[in-house]
Amino acid sequence: MSAPPAAPRLTFTLLAPGAAAFLTLGVLQAMYGAAFPLFQERYGVGAAVVGWVASAHFMGSAVAPPLAGAALTRVSLRTVVAGSTLVLAAGVTGVALAPTWAAAVAGALLGGLGLGGVSAALNAAYASIGTRAVNLVNAVFGVGSILSPLLVFALGPRSLAWPFLVVAALSLGTLLVTRVWGVPALRPPDRTGTAARPGLSFVLFALLIGVYVGLEVGFGAWLARHLEGGGHARPALILSGYWAGLTAGRVLTGLLGERVAAPRLVLAAALLATLTALAATLPPLAPLAYVLAGVSLGPVFGTTLAWMTRSLPAVLVPYLLVAGSLGGVLAPAGLGVLFARFGGGAVPLTLAALGLVLTGLVLLTTRVTRSAGAGAAP
């Protein structure tokens, strides 16, 4: 049986469509929270209600991946990306121009649906290319998330519509870039690493991604509250450092990631994240530990997707993102319960426990996929 074609070189034209798309996604993902006061002013809703617009966005983004996965079995990747980008553009335009609060929430749901479709399709494509490609485009997502609050701060006072119209324009720019340079094709898995037990392998990868996203979001949602309880003066600054560290970790992996085997890289990242969470239990070390936690976690998401595509079809990546969404919902909620019952000290200890679970899953997944590779037919 012939081997799959060699992975393409990481050229500008290969990465540009993903970079344009993930910049757009990052800007939109971080926009709603920063724009809450603008929504309240425009529609007269209270603090208890304004969060619905973000919830609608995230609901749409959580529903989209399995729809994108099903679509990829019937139409081309380019069609899924183009269609999802148009849905995203329509949704954010609806948010920008919505005459009522209900219409704004509906627009956010539609925009989230488009975001989830683009993310699922392009993560599958770039993961099938390799560790560097998928980490680089996800690093651009982080850049967009950092720029988003600045965009709201600069344009929001003029009108709530302007930041969202900028996202619509970025979406149209993404469509243009993908039309000019196309999108990468889904590459087949490495024949020598094809999973002998694909069902078990997929379940393990899904659990790994779910725990990882729970850990990432758990750090982001609760580190500031832990630091406040410890008397640190600038928890918001440390939180920004955590997200910047996450982006930096992805950039470094995008530049150097192919030098280390994916399982070893993910294992090292999980161990370091666990150690940083334990270090955060010591108040003098907590600020630096949280920033380093971001750097440690940076390589995990993209590298795990690339690792999976070496033994399973890349079209399954969207379904892994569903597991990630569940982890992102359950872990912060669980941390909130523990915080309320045991206080701030429960935050780093729980994060360390999640880090140990992640480490164990990496070891188990490595064993299963290694056994599959050893048993594959030549």
Secondary structure, DSSP 8 states (H G I E B T S, - for coil): -----------HHHHHHHHHHHHHHHHHHTHHHHHHHHHHHHH---HHHHHHHHHHHHHHHHHHHHHHHHHHTTS-HHHHHHHHHHHHHHHHHHHHH-SSHHHHHHHHHHHHHHHHHHHHHHHHHHHHH-HHHHHHHHHHHHHHHHHHHHHHHHHTTT-THHHHHHHHHHHHHHHHHHHHH---------GGG--SSHHHHHHHHHHHHHHHHHHHHHHHHHHHHHHHHTT-S-HHHHHHHHHHHHHHHHHHHHHHGGGS-HHHHHHHHHHHHHHHHHHTTSTTTHHHHHHHHHHHHTTHHHHHHHHHTTTS-GGGHHHHHHHHHHHHHHHHHHHHHHHHHH-TTHHHHHHHHHHHHHHHHHHHHHHHHHHHHHTS--
